[in-house]
Amino acid sequence: MRGITRALLCALVLTAPFAPLPASAQAPAPAPTAPAPAPQKPLYKPEELDQMLAPIALYPDSLLAQVLMAATYPLEVVEASRWSKANPNLKGDAAVQAVQDKTWDVSVKSLAAFPQVLATMNDKLDWTQKLGDAMLSQEKDVAASIQRLRKLSYDAGRLKTGDQQKVTVQPAPAQTPSAPQTIVIEPASPQAIYVPAYEPSWAYGSWPYPAYPPYSYPPPVGYGYGAPLLTGFMWGVGAAAAGAMFSSWNWGGGDVNVNVNRAAYVDRNFNGNRYQNGKWSHQPDHRRGVAYRDAGSRSRYGASVPGADGRRDFRGKDIAGRPGGPGAVGQRPGGPGGIGQGQRPGGVGQGQRPGGVGQGQRPGGVGQGQRPGGVGQGQRPAARQSPQGGAFGGIDRGGQRVNRDAARGRASGGYRGGGGARGGGGRGGGGRGGGGRR
């Protein structure tokens, strides 16, 4: 026995130098490679700008400028469009006065006078966001695109002075000698502002970019346009909205001027100090957390957006026709303009939970009904329920990140909701006895 013990000890002594070193003594693992930065979005090409601006480039100058400003605030456009549809008897300057105390940007408020414009922007949200993205990062290129399109239409004999508008061709400004001319469009009478509707393939004559056909959006039904035409302009009903116009184009500089006194008439809360030298300036607080498309805009404006840590992008989709209809995301107290936590009966954020922990009481027919046997169910986060109603239906569940590229939206545009309550029996998240699935 002693011999065996000695042999084992000798074997241990001989093999000890060759035992693997502890992990702490081994060579350190290489540092993890930093993730590659997200690919940068390229600037829009001239043909892409012409494509997206074709439906509106022949609007009167002031209205066109205010449409492009408002496009940088797509969520407020949605809310304004819904307000307009709910108040069809308020028109022109009267509608603008009625929204003076709203929290929207002055440009969005001014469009209350033009419900047909808001309707199109709301229905084609992917397009609206593209317009806003271009205006934020390529304002001068946008101005140049408008003039290119107007020249196409003018040279084709389509754009001309008439009963609804006045078209003036001016020499090119000294700052842009390469441009042959500047075409200005104004209302024929300041007492009535008309919004033209037209088929771009007709309005611009021979389109120069076959690979980038112009966007074409027929006018919305119910605003006096009649059936869409393949040729000619449709004018609808003129709006008595001279008081809503506060902007003008500085075509030579490629930017937009703001008349702060007129803007203050539109917006009771207007702060003219934000507009240095009377130039338009984007206001990030009205962006409502919608992500910026390019790195330059994110660097310039993104840090100033309230709630940027939990930023919500939107996708250009529509939720019309889903159970619950428009407004499927409920009013959510605790966030700007109703974005935040879903209203629940019995308090903000938390549903009434009778008889113990874990049973969320839900109104009949929305999601899952009340279930017995509350033992074993933990508290559920308040944002789980999305009751019907609210100004921003279809954006997404409270607190859920939806930063996705809006370019993935279809050209038909609209919101894709992620938080709409579904009709009875949906899995939306009522309390389930014993830890049922969500």
C-alpha positions in Angstrom: 0.0 0.0 0.0 2.8 2.4 0.9 4.4 1.7 -2.5 1.2 2.6 -4.3 0.9 5.8 -2.3 4.5 6.8 -3.2 3.9 6.1 -6.9 0.8 8.3 -6.9 2.6 11.2 -5.2 5.5 11.0 -7.7 3.0 11.0 -10.6 1.4 14.1 -9.2 4.7 15.9 -8.7 5.8 15.1 -12.2 2.6 16.3 -13.9 2.1 19.4 -11.8 4.3 21.7 -13.9 2.2 20.8 -16.9 -1.2 21.6 -15.4 -3.1 24.4 -17.2 -2.8 27.8 -15.7 -5.8 29.4 -14.0 -7.9 31.5 -16.3 -6.7 34.6 -14.6 -3.1 33.9 -15.6 -3.9 33.2 -19.3 -3.5 35.8 -22.0 -6.4 38.3 -21.9 -9.1 37.9 -24.5 -9.1 40.4 -27.3 -11.4 43.4 -26.7 -14.7 43.1 -28.5 -14.9 45.0 -31.8 -17.0 48.1 -31.7 -20.2 47.7 -33.8 -20.0 49.3 -37.2 -21.9 52.6 -37.4 -25.2 52.6 -39.1 -25.0 53.4 -42.8 -25.7 57.0 -43.5 -28.7 58.0 -45.5 -27.6 59.7 -48.8 -29.0 63.1 -49.7 -32.0 63.0 -52.0 -31.0 63.3 -55.7 -32.5 66.1 -57.8 -34.7 63.6 -59.6 -36.0 62.2 -56.3 -36.8 65.7 -55.1 -38.6 66.5 -58.3 -40.5 63.3 -58.0 -41.8 64.0 -54.5 -42.4 67.7 -54.9 -44.4 67.3 -58.2 -47.8 67.2 -56.5 -47.4 70.6 -54.7 -44.8 72.6 -56.6 -47.5 74.6 -58.4 -49.2 75.7 -55.1 -49.1 79.4 -54.3 -45.7 80.3 -52.8 -46.8 81.0 -49.2 -49.0 77.9 -48.9 -46.2 75.8 -50.4 -43.7 77.0 -47.9 -46.1 76.4 -45.0 -46.9 72.9 -46.2 -43.1 72.1 -46.3 -42.6 73.5 -42.8 -45.5 71.5 -41.4 -44.2 68.3 -43.0 -41.3 68.4 -40.5 -43.9 67.8 -37.8 -45.8 64.8 -39.1 -47.5 63.8 -35.8 -48.9 67.3 -35.4 -50.2 67.1 -39.0 -52.1 63.9 -38.0 -53.7 65.6 -35.0 -54.6 68.7 -37.0 -56.1 66.6 -39.8 -58.3 64.7 -37.3 -59.3 68.0 -35.7 -60.3 69.3 -39.1 -62.4 66.3 -39.9 -64.2 66.7 -36.6 -64.9 70.3 -37.3 -66.0 70.5 -40.9 -68.0 73.7 -40.5 -65.0 75.8 -39.5 -63.2 77.0 -42.6 -60.5 79.5 -43.7 -59.4 82.1 -41.1 -62.2 81.0 -38.7 -60.6 77.5 -38.5 -57.2 79.0 -37.9 -58.5 81.2 -35.1 -60.2 78.1 -33.5 -56.8 76.3 -33.1 -54.8 79.3 -31.8 -54.4 77.7 -28.4 -53.4 74.2 -29.7 -49.9 73.1 -29.0 -49.1 72.6 -32.7 -46.4 74.5 -34.6 -47.6 77.7 -36.3 -47.2 76.1 -39.8 -49.5 73.3 -38.8 -52.1 75.7 -37.3 -52.1 77.7 -40.5 -53.1 74.6 -42.5 -56.4 74.3 -40.5 -57.6 76.7 -43.2 -57.0 74.1 -45.9 -58.5 70.8 -44.7 -58.0 69.2 -48.1 -54.2 69.7 -47.8 -54.2 68.2 -44.3 -56.2 65.3 -45.5 -53.7 64.5 -48.2 -50.7 64.9 -45.9 -52.4 62.6 -43.3 -53.4 60.0 -45.9 -49.9 60.0 -47.5 -47.7 60.1 -44.4 -44.7 58.4 -45.9 -44.6 61.1 -48.6 -45.2 63.8 -45.9 -42.2 62.7 -43.9 -40.0 62.6 -47.0 -41.0 66.2 -47.7 -40.1 67.2 -44.2 -36.8 65.3 -44.2 -35.8 67.0 -47.5 -36.8 70.4 -46.1 -34.7 69.9 -43.0 -31.5 68.7 -44.7 -31.7 70.1 -48.2 -33.8 73.3 -48.1 -31.8 75.0 -50.9 -32.2 71.9 -53.0 -35.9 71.9 -52.4 -36.2 75.5 -53.5 -34.2 74.6 -56.7 -36.4 71.6 -57.4 -39.6 73.8 -57.1 -38.2 76.2 -59.7 -37.2 73.4 -62.0 -40.7 72.0 -61.9 -42.4 75.3 -62.4 -40.2 76.0 -65.4 -41.2 72.6 -66.9 -44.9 73.5 -66.4 -44.5 77.0 -67.7 -42.6 75.9 -70.8 -45.2 73.2 -71.5 -47.8 76.0 -71.5 -49.6 74.6 -68.5 -48.7 77.1 -65.8 -50.2 80.5 -66.5 -52.1 83.3 -64.8 -55.9 82.8 -64.4 -58.8 83.6 -62.2 -57.4 81.6 -59.3 -53.7 82.5 -59.4 -51.1 85.0 -60.7 -47.9 83.6 -62.3 -45.0 86.0 -62.6 -41.6 85.2 -64.2 -38.8 87.2 -62.7 -35.1 87.5 -63.7 -32.9 85.2 -61.8 -31.5 86.7 -58.6 -27.9 87.8 -58.6 -27.0 85.0 -56.1 -28.0 82.3 -58.6 -27.0 83.4 -62.0 -27.1 79.8 -63.3 -30.9 79.8 -62.9 -32.5 81.3 -66.0 -35.5 82.7 -64.1 -37.6 82.6 -61.0 -41.3 81.8 -61.2 -43.5 83.2 -58.5 -47.1 82.0 -57.9 -49.6 84.1 -55.9 -53.3 84.1 -55.3 -55.1 86.1 -57.9 -57.1 87.7 -55.0 -55.8 87.7 -51.4 -59.4 87.2 -50.3 -59.6 83.7 -51.8 -56.7 81.2 -51.8 -57.1 78.2 -54.1 -55.3 74.9 -53.8 -54.7 73.5 -57.3 -55.1 69.8 -58.0 -53.6 68.3 -61.1 -52.1 65.2 -62.7 -48.3 65.7 -62.7 -47.8 63.7 -65.9 -50.0 66.4 -67.6 -48.9 69.5 -65.7 -45.2 69.2 -66.4 -45.3 68.0 -70.0 -42.6 65.6 -71.0 -41.2 64.2 -67.7 -37.4 64.1 -67.8 -36.8 61.2 -65.4 -38.5 58.0 -66.6 -36.9 56.0 -63.7 -38.5 58.5 -61.2 -42.1 59.1 -62.3 -43.8 61.9 -60.4 -45.9 61.1 -57.4 -49.6 61.6 -58.2 -52.3 62.0 -55.5 -55.8 62.8 -56.6 -57.6 65.4 -54.5 -59.5 64.0 -51.5 -63.2 63.6 -51.9 -65.5 66.2 -50.5 -63.7 69.5 -51.0 -65.3 70.7 -54.2 -62.9 69.2 -56.7 -65.2 66.8 -58.4 -63.9 63.8 -60.3 -60.2 63.7 -60.9 -59.1 64.9 -64.3 -56.3 63.6 -66.5 -55.8 67.1 -68.0 -56.2 70.6 -66.6 -56.3 72.1 -63.1 -59.0 71.5 -60.6 -59.4 74.3 -58.1 -62.0 73.3 -55.6 -63.4 76.1 -53.3 -61.2 79.1 -52.5 -60.4 79.7 -48.8 -60.8 83.0 -47.2 -57.5 82.5 -45.4 -55.3 85.6 -46.1 -54.7 85.9 -42.4 -53.2 82.4 -42.3 -50.3 83.2 -44.7 -47.2 84.4 -42.9 -44.3 83.1 -45.1 -42.5 83.9 -48.4 -39.7 82.4 -50.4 -36.3 83.9 -50.6 -35.6 82.3 -54.0 -32.2 83.8 -54.3 -31.0 82.3 -51.0 -33.0 79.1 -51.2 -34.8 79.5 -47.9 -38.1 80.7 -46.4 -38.8 84.0 -44.7 -41.3 84.3 -41.8 -43.3 87.4 -41.1 -43.3 87.1 -37.3 -46.1 89.6 -36.9 -48.4 87.6 -39.1 -47.3 84.4 -37.5 -48.3 85.7 -34.1 -51.8 86.3 -35.5 -52.0 82.6 -36.4 -50.4 81.3 -33.2 -51.1 82.9 -29.9 -48.1 81.2 -28.4 -45.7 82.1 -31.2 -42.2 83.1 -30.1 -40.6 85.3 -32.8 -37.2 85.2 -31.0 -36.7 81.7 -32.4 -36.6 83.0 -36.0 -33.3 84.9 -36.4 -33.4 87.5 -39.1 -36.9 86.4 -40.0 -35.7 83.1 -41.4 -37.7 79.9 -40.9 -36.1 77.6 -38.3 -37.2 74.1 -37.4 -38.5 73.7 -33.8 -37.5 70.3 -32.5 -40.0 70.4 -29.6 -42.8 70.1 -32.2 -41.2 67.0 -33.7 -42.9 64.9 -30.9 -40.0 62.3 -30.9 -40.2 61.3 -34.6 -36.7 60.2 -35.6 -34.7 62.3 -38.0 -33.6 60.7 -41.3 -30.0 61.7 -41.6 -27.0 62.1 -39.2 -26.8 65.9 -39.8 -30.4 66.5 -38.7 -30.0 64.1 -35.8 -26.9 66.0 -34.7 -28.5 69.4 -35.1 -32.0 68.7 -33.7 -32.1 65.2 -32.1 -30.6 66.1 -28.7 -33.3 68.7 -28.2 -36.3 66.4 -28.8 -38.2 65.7 -25.5 -38.1 62.0 -24.7 -35.3 61.3 -27.2 -34.1 58.3 -25.1 -37.4 56.6 -25.8 -37.9 58.1 -29.2 -40.7 56.9 -31.4 -40.4 56.9 -35.1 -43.4 56.2 -37.2 -43.9 54.2 -40.2 -45.9 55.5 -43.1 -48.8 53.1 -42.8 -52.5 53.4 -42.2 -54.5 51.5 -39.7 -57.9 52.4 -41.1 -60.1 49.3 -41.2 -58.6 47.6 -38.2 -60.8 46.8 -35.2 -61.0 50.0 -33.3 -60.5 52.1 -36.3 -58.5 55.3 -36.3 -57.5 56.3 -32.9 -56.8 52.8 -31.8 -54.1 54.0 -29.4 -55.8 55.5 -26.5 -55.2 58.8 -24.7 -52.2 58.3 -22.6 -51.7 60.7 -19.7 -48.2 61.6 -18.8 -46.8 62.3 -22.2 -47.0 65.2 -24.7 -50.1 65.3 -26.7 -51.5 62.1 -25.3 -48.4 59.9 -25.9 -47.4 57.9 -22.8 -49.4 55.6 -20.5 -52.7 54.2 -21.5 -55.7 55.4 -19.4 -57.0 52.6 -17.2 -60.1 52.7 -15.1 -59.4 53.5 -11.5 -56.2 55.5 -11.9 -53.4 56.6 -14.2 -51.4 53.7 -15.6 -52.6 50.9 -13.4 -55.9 49.1 -14.0 -58.2 48.2 -11.0 -57.2 44.8 -9.8 -59.9 43.3 -7.6 -59.2 40.6 -5.1 -55.4 40.5 -5.2 -52.4 41.0 -7.3 -52.4 40.4 -11.0 -56.0 40.8 -12.2 -56.4 43.7 -14.6 -60.0 44.8 -14.9 -60.7 45.5 -18.5 -63.8 47.1 -20.1 -66.0 44.5 -21.8 -65.1 43.6 -25.3 -61.6 45.1 -25.3 -58.8 42.6 -25.3 -59.3 39.9 -22.6 -62.0 40.1 -20.1 -61.6 39.7 -16.4 -60.5 36.3 -15.4 -60.8 34.5 -12.0 -58.0 33.2 -9.9 -55.7 36.1 -9.4 -53.1 34.3 -7.4 -49.9 33.8 -9.3 -50.2 36.8 -11.6 -47.7 39.6 -11.3 -48.5 43.2 -11.9 -48.7 44.0 -15.5 -47.3 47.2 -16.9 -49.9 49.9 -17.5 -48.9 50.5 -21.1 -50.2 47.1 -22.1 -53.7 48.2 -22.6 -54.5 50.6 -25.5 -58.1 51.7 -25.2 -59.8 53.2 -28.2 -59.6 56.9 -28.9 -56.9 59.6 -28.6 -55.1 61.9 -30.9 -52.3 59.6 -32.1 -54.0 56.3 -32.9 -51.8 53.8 -34.6 -48.4 55.1 -33.5 -47.5 52.1 -31.2 -47.8 50.8 -27.6 -46.6 53.2 -24.9 -42.9 52.8 -24.3 -42.3 50.5 -27.2 -39.6 51.6 -29.6 -40.7 51.8 -33.2 -37.7 53.6 -34.8 -37.9 52.2 -38.2 -37.1 53.7 -41.6 -40.1 55.5 -42.9 -39.0 54.7 -46.5 -40.2 51.2 -45.9 -43.8 52.6 -45.9 -45.8 52.3 -49.0 -46.4 55.3 -51.2 -50.0 55.2 -50.2 -48.9 56.3 -46.7 -50.6 56.4 -43.4 -49.8 54.9 -40.0 -49.3 51.3 -39.1 -50.5 50.9 -35.6 -48.9 48.7 -33.1 -51.1 49.3 -30.2 -54.7 49.2 -31.4 -57.0 47.4 -29.1 -58.5 44.4 -30.9 -62.1 43.2 -30.7 -63.2 40.8 -28.0 -60.9 37.9 -27.4 -57.7 39.5 -28.7 -54.5 38.7 -27.0 -53.8 42.3 -26.1 -53.1 41.4 -22.5 -55.9 41.1 -20.0 -54.9 39.5 -16.7 -55.0 35.7 -17.0 -55.3 33.4 -14.1 -52.2 31.4 -13.3 -49.8 33.3 -15.6 -51.4 32.9 -19.0 -49.7 34.1 -22.1 -49.8 37.7 -23.2 
